[in-house]
């Protein structure tokens, strides 16, 4: 009887070892890309602040805050080509999908909310993504990056609200 248990124990040990090795191999395997899913995006860097951008920001700050909207926040609608459709602030377009919106007061402690959206009353906007961040070296600026649904930088219209 002891011989039977020894064989069974050896078989169970070998099976457990085989499963552990197989499981370890699966855990260490590199994942494969399935279908058309985008890969992880690298962290996008903001473009360098230009002299024109700094001069514009200083001029807006010197003018001070004007308008009723400045008491609680600022809102603006921006066309895909970087022109302001309506709202507050000055828009600067840097490159494909890269925009800066400057306001008449300090926006560094604000909360930024942006969405892809057409500035007119027609149609549903194109699908895509939008990201917002404080503009480097510009206390009254917000940096906006727009991308298409595949994660590629694209010029898309957007709405921006900054709650102070």
N, C-alpha and C positions, 0 to 999 in steps of 0.2 A: 504494500500500500504506500509505503514511503517513496518507493520508486516512481509511482504514478504521480504523486504530488510534486516530486522534483522535476519531472518532465513538464508538468503543467506550469509550474512556477517558472521554469526556463522559457517556455513558450510565451507566457504572459509578459515576462521581462523583455524578451526580444520584440514582441509586438508593441509594448509601451515605448521602447527605444526607437523603433521604426516610426511610430506616430509622432514622437517628439521631434525627430529629425525632419520628417515631412512637414510638420507644422511650422518648424523654425524656418524651413526653406520658403514656405509661402509667405511668412511674415516679412522676410528679408527681400522678397521679390519686388522689382520695380513696377509700379502701376503702369498700365498701358493706357493710351488715349483711346477713348471709345467715341466713335462717330465723329461729329463735327464740333465737339465741345471745345471752347477756348481754353488755352492753357493759362496758368496763373500769370497775372500781369505784373510786370516789374513796377516798382514804385516810380511814378512819374515825378520828375523834377520840374520846378517852375523855371521859366526862362529868366535870364538876367534882367534886373530892373534897369530900364533905360533912363537916360537923362531927361527925355521928354516926359516919361511917366512920372519921375520925381518932381519935375517942374509943375505938371498938372496937379499932382497930389498937394503940393505946397500951396498952389493958387486956390484950390478948393478949400483947404483948411483955413487959409487967410480970410476967405470970404465968409466963413462961418456957416452954421446951419441955418437954412431957410426953409420955409414951408411947414405945413401942418404935419406932414408925414414924418418929419425929423424928430417929433416928440416921442414916438414909440419905436420907430424903425424906418427903414427905407425899402422901397420895392421898385423893381425895374423889369421891363420886358426887353429882350435883346434878340435881334434878327440873327440868322445864321452867319451873315457876312460881317457881324460885329458892330452893326449900327444899332443905336438905341431906338426902339420902337416907341416906348413911352415910359414914364416913371422918372425916378430920381437918378442922379449920378452921371458920371462920364464913363464911356466904355472904350477900352483899348484892346485891339485884337493883335495877338503876338504871332500866332501860327495856326495851323490846322487844329481846330477845337480848343484853342487856348485864348482865354479872355481875362481881362482885368476890369473890374468895375470899381470906380472911386466915388466916395460920397463926401459930403461937406462936414463930416465929423469923425471922431475916432470910432473905428469899427472893430478894434482888436478884442474887446470883451463881449462882442455881440454873438448872436447865434445865427448861423447861416443856413438857409433852406433854399434849395434850387430844384427845379424840375424841368424836364424837356417840355416845351410848350410853344405853340405858335402864338405870335403876338396879335394875330387877327382873329376874327370870329369864324373862320372857315376851317373845316376839316379837323381830323385827328392828327396830332403831330407824329412825326416819324418815331419809330422805336429807337431807344438808345439809353445811354447812361450819362449822368452828370455828377461831377465831384466838385466840392468847394473847400477852400482853405483860406486862412488869412494870407494876404499878399506880403511877401518878404519885404522888409525895409520900408513898408508903406502902411502907416497906422490907419489910414482911412480907405484902404483897398482890400478887395476880395478877389481871389484867383479862382477861375472856373475852368474846368476841363470837361469837354464833351466827347463822347465816344459813341460809335454805332453799337448795335446789339452784339456784334462779334468782338467788341473790345478794342476796335481800331479807332484812333483819333479821327474825328469827323466834325465838320462845321454843322452844328445843330442849333436851332433857336431855343431859348430858355427863358424862364422867369426866375428871378432872384429876390428873396426877401431877407433882410438883415434885421433881426430883433435886437434892440439895444437893452 
